[in-house]
């Protein structure tokens, strides 16, 4: 009997030991389960609550690439561009306003907007002085807007405020939502191509002018475009030829950058890049196609809005690269909007570059979101 009890005790002890071993093994395995669970949680990205992210996600690749094109208007071609290329905006020129009444202009622009799935940026160069597109039509204004330089000389800052406000009201009344202004270039050289368009050779005066203009337009929800980054200076006309700027990067930081910084601080929506080659930043590539210049714009100016090229049809770019290569280079280096006159050639080229991976689709998404954010700020999108 005693022997049987000893055997029973031994069996009970062995059972307990086996049970304890299983528990120990189970405890040793416990950490792996939470780690796996934690990893799974980390890999799951919560959907964005930003309606603009949802808009981008809902677009096809073709639609997203199309938003990056800001096309020089040719009236009869607009329906095809909207259907085939899903363009993001139109820039209008003098021919689009010639001899038209205000009602005719409004009707035409309204037709463009109704035909577009996503509301269009509708822009115009109405700087005043030598660059006016609509105010020299007496049906739209009795006289063309004078240059800001002339306005200031005649009436000081009060006259600038009044003129820029009137200009914004006129454009908005016609359905135009972007003025391709203000000019931020600084020059006092009377022989310079930009002299008549530059507000002043005094950078502090240009800073004040830019700040005032952006503030007025922002309050009225008219888009602004600071141009021509990184600063035209005394260079030749890039409509006709390539311009080479030998100044150092430090020279730009001390002078030419300052009006752009003032505009960014005031809340400017967009910055236009020039076709000049700036030796101190990139001695081989025009600023509009230079990754270094775009990185400086983002990093040094802290600008997170839309970056736009000057017209890619200008001779400076034509002598540097073909239309298709120029558009791809412009998108690749960091431009969000491509100002172009040849969308039929340039859109397919950019599409192919994205599909090949030469331009990451994530970069396209980021550009489109900036463009949509601009449209949202202008009251063009209903994102409620």
ABEGO torsion letter per residue (X at the ends): XAAAAAAAAAAAAAAAAAAAAAAAAAAAAAAAAAAAAAAAAAABBBBBABAAAAAAAABBAAAAAAAABBBBBBAAAAAAAAAAAGBABBBBBAAAABGBBAAAAAAAAAAAAAABABBBBBBBBBAEEABBAAAABAAABABBBBBAAAAAAAAEAAAAAAAAAAAAAAAAAAGBABBBOBBABBBABAABAAAAABABABAAAAAAAAAAAAAAAAAAGBBBBBOBOAEAEABBBAAABBBBBABBAAAAAAAAAAAAAAAAAAGBABBBBBABBBAAABAABBAAABAAAAAAAAAAAGBABBBBBBBAABAAAAAABBAAAAAAAAAAAGBABBBBABAAAAAAAAAAAAAAGABBAAAAAAAAAAAAAAAAAAGABBAX
